[in-house]
């Protein structure tokens, strides 16, 4: 039997290859698919990319995940410190490549040494990590790193990859109906991802943001390197409070080398850059150790 389909054309029969229809409708499907899911330029690279999760969905999902984080750890109650953390965070957000979303900065009430970001602009630092920092420049490096995860859409991309097209379409329906019970599978995934860390590539991308954004905001970019030096020292301690911070992150030495290479290529005068050690110490000196 010949491979192909026959359509009547006048008084004759014309053979039309199956591949003709495959190519035709595949092209049509791709056009419709891109239209439905969206295509946008990456905020950092400028390259066009297909997005299954829209910005609106990302923010809504991030908000739900952020609430789960708060339910788990609680918010550290210090209005003055909260205002300070938000001021530093907004300075960094103002110089990042993704300004179409609003950024929120929260101090969590846990001695765990960590910082993480939920998709859509929800940034968290623990009181435990604040106890380990020396000044505002180091804080800026940590927070800029987390902003970098949001700018690069690391959480949203992992969600797209893990759940696939059909589940993302379902996510849209769930968010429209505001069905929080069905939303839990998505927020659980993101919550786990935030605690365990991203891929090496993702972390290196965020590390770069941890240097670029502080420098653009007027901070000494060496704060990021200094923080990683602290991480190297922490790695030698019992893994209690620090375990999640290192579980899947790249080796700290590799991260320091990459940052130092980047700093060698950037011209800046340290004398005119912000440290704010005195203010930082004043606002964090009374944080509980445990």
C-alpha positions in Angstrom: 0.0 0.0 0.0 1.4 3.4 -0.9 2.2 5.8 1.9 0.1 8.9 1.4 -3.5 10.3 1.2 -5.5 10.7 -2.0 -7.8 13.7 -2.6 -10.0 14.2 -5.6 -9.0 17.0 -7.9 -11.3 17.4 -10.9 -11.4 14.0 -12.7 -8.0 12.9 -11.4 -6.5 11.7 -8.1 -3.6 13.6 -6.6 -1.3 12.0 -4.1 -0.5 14.2 -1.1 2.3 12.9 1.3 1.5 12.5 4.9 4.6 14.6 5.8 2.9 17.6 4.1 0.1 17.6 6.7 2.5 16.9 9.5 4.7 19.8 8.7 1.7 22.1 8.0 -0.1 21.4 11.2 3.0 21.1 13.3 3.9 24.7 12.3 0.4 25.8 13.0 0.5 24.1 16.4 3.8 25.8 17.3 2.4 29.2 16.4 -0.7 28.6 18.5 1.4 27.2 21.4 3.7 30.2 21.5 0.7 32.5 21.4 -1.0 30.7 24.3 2.0 30.3 26.6 3.8 33.5 25.7 7.2 34.4 24.4 9.4 37.2 25.9 12.9 38.5 26.0 15.0 37.3 28.9 15.6 40.2 31.2 19.4 39.6 31.5 20.5 38.0 28.2 17.9 39.6 25.9 17.3 36.3 24.2 13.7 35.3 23.3 12.3 32.4 25.4 9.0 30.6 25.7 7.3 31.0 29.0 4.7 28.6 30.3 4.2 30.6 33.5 3.2 34.2 33.0 4.5 37.0 35.2 1.0 37.3 36.8 1.0 33.6 37.6 4.5 33.7 38.9 3.7 36.5 41.3 0.5 34.8 42.5 2.4 31.5 43.0 5.2 33.3 44.7 2.8 35.0 47.1 1.3 31.6 48.1 4.7 30.1 48.5 5.9 33.1 50.6 2.9 32.5 52.9 4.0 28.9 53.3 7.5 30.1 54.3 6.1 32.5 56.8 3.9 29.8 58.3 6.9 27.6 58.7 9.4 30.0 60.2 7.5 33.1 61.3 8.4 36.7 60.9 11.0 38.3 63.2 9.2 41.2 65.0 11.4 44.2 64.8 9.9 47.1 62.9 13.1 49.2 62.7 15.1 46.2 61.4 12.3 45.4 59.0 12.3 48.9 57.6 16.1 48.8 57.2 16.1 45.5 55.4 13.4 46.7 53.0 15.4 50.0 52.3 18.5 48.0 51.4 16.4 45.6 49.3 14.7 48.3 47.4 18.0 50.0 46.5 19.1 46.7 44.9 15.7 46.0 43.2 15.9 49.5 41.6 19.1 48.5 39.7 18.1 45.0 38.7 17.0 44.1 35.1 13.5 43.1 36.1 11.4 46.0 37.3 7.9 44.9 36.2 7.3 43.3 39.6 7.2 44.5 43.2 9.9 43.1 45.6 9.2 42.3 49.2 11.9 41.7 51.8 11.2 39.8 55.1 13.3 38.7 58.1 12.4 35.2 59.2 12.4 34.3 62.9 14.8 31.3 62.8 18.5 30.8 63.8 19.0 28.9 60.5 21.7 30.6 58.4 20.0 31.1 55.1 18.4 33.4 52.6 16.0 32.5 49.7 13.6 33.8 47.2 10.1 32.8 46.1 9.2 33.5 42.5 7.7 36.8 41.8 9.9 39.0 44.1 9.5 37.6 47.6 12.9 37.7 49.3 13.7 36.2 52.7 16.7 36.5 55.0 16.9 34.7 58.4 17.9 36.4 61.6 20.5 33.6 61.7 22.3 34.9 58.6 22.1 38.5 59.8 24.1 37.4 62.9 26.9 36.1 60.7 27.3 39.3 58.6 29.5 42.2 59.4 28.1 45.1 57.5 25.5 46.4 55.0 27.7 45.6 52.0 27.7 41.9 52.9 23.9 42.0 53.4 23.5 43.7 50.0 25.5 40.8 48.4 23.3 38.2 50.0 20.0 39.9 49.1 21.2 40.7 45.6 22.0 37.0 45.1 18.4 36.2 45.9 17.0 39.0 43.7 19.1 37.4 41.0 17.2 34.1 41.3 13.9 36.1 40.7 15.3 38.1 37.8 16.6 34.9 36.1 13.2 33.2 36.8 15.0 30.2 38.3 12.0 29.1 40.4 9.5 29.5 37.5 11.7 27.7 35.1 12.2 24.7 37.4 8.4 24.6 37.9 7.9 24.6 34.1 10.4 21.8 33.6 9.1 19.7 36.5 5.4 19.9 35.8 5.1 20.4 32.1 2.7 22.2 29.8 -0.6 20.4 30.9 0.1 21.0 34.6 1.0 24.6 34.0 -2.3 25.1 32.2 -4.0 23.6 35.2 -2.1 26.0 37.4 -3.6 28.9 35.5 -7.1 27.5 36.2 -6.3 27.0 39.9 -5.0 30.5 40.3 -8.1 31.9 38.5 -10.4 30.0 40.9 -8.1 30.7 43.8 -8.2 27.1 44.9 -5.5 27.0 47.5 -5.9 23.3 48.2 -4.9 22.3 44.7 -2.2 25.0 44.6 -0.4 23.2 47.4 1.5 20.8 45.2 3.1 23.7 43.4 4.0 25.7 46.5 5.4 22.5 48.2 7.7 22.0 45.2 8.9 25.6 45.3 9.3 25.6 49.1 11.5 22.5 48.9 13.5 24.0 46.0 14.1 27.2 48.0 15.5 25.3 51.0 17.6 22.8 49.0 19.1 25.3 46.5 19.3 25.5 42.7 21.6 24.0 40.1 25.3 25.0 39.9 24.5 27.1 36.8 21.6 28.9 38.5 23.7 29.6 41.6 26.6 31.0 39.5 24.1 33.3 37.7 22.7 34.5 41.0 26.3 35.0 42.4 27.0 37.3 39.5 23.9 39.3 40.4 25.2 39.4 44.0 28.1 41.4 42.8 26.6 43.5 40.0 23.6 44.9 41.8 25.4 46.0 45.0 28.0 47.8 42.8 25.3 49.5 40.7 23.6 50.5 44.0 26.7 52.1 45.4 27.9 49.2 47.7 31.3 47.7 47.9 30.9 44.5 45.8 33.5 42.7 47.8 30.8 42.1 50.4 29.7 39.1 48.4 33.2 37.6 48.4 33.5 38.2 52.1 30.3 36.4 52.7 31.5 33.4 50.9 34.7 33.4 52.9 32.4 33.2 55.9 30.6 30.3 54.3 34.0 28.4 53.9 34.5 28.8 57.6 31.0 27.7 58.4 31.4 24.5 56.4 33.9 23.3 59.0 31.3 23.6 61.8 28.7 21.0 62.7 26.0 21.0 60.0 23.0 21.9 62.3 22.1 25.5 61.3 24.1 25.5 58.1 23.2 22.2 56.5 20.6 23.5 54.0 22.8 26.3 52.9 25.4 24.0 51.3 23.3 20.9 50.4 23.3 21.4 46.6 25.3 24.6 46.1 28.5 24.7 44.1 31.8 24.4 46.1 32.3 27.7 47.9 35.9 28.0 46.6 34.7 27.9 43.0 32.2 30.6 43.7 34.9 32.8 45.3 37.2 32.4 42.3 34.5 33.3 39.8 33.5 36.4 41.7 37.2 37.5 42.1 37.6 37.0 38.3 34.6 39.2 37.7 35.8 41.9 40.1 39.2 42.0 38.3 37.3 43.0 35.1 35.3 45.7 36.7 36.7 49.1 37.6 35.6 50.6 40.9 37.0 52.8 43.7 36.4 51.2 47.1 36.9 54.5 48.9 33.6 55.8 47.6 31.5 52.7 48.1 29.1 52.0 51.0 29.8 49.7 53.9 27.6 51.0 56.7 29.1 48.7 59.3 28.1 50.9 62.3 24.4 51.1 61.3 24.2 47.4 60.4 25.7 46.4 63.8 23.4 48.7 65.7 20.3 47.2 64.2 21.4 43.6 64.4 23.4 43.4 67.7 20.4 42.4 69.7 19.3 39.5 67.5 19.0 36.3 69.6 21.7 33.7 69.0 19.2 30.8 69.0 
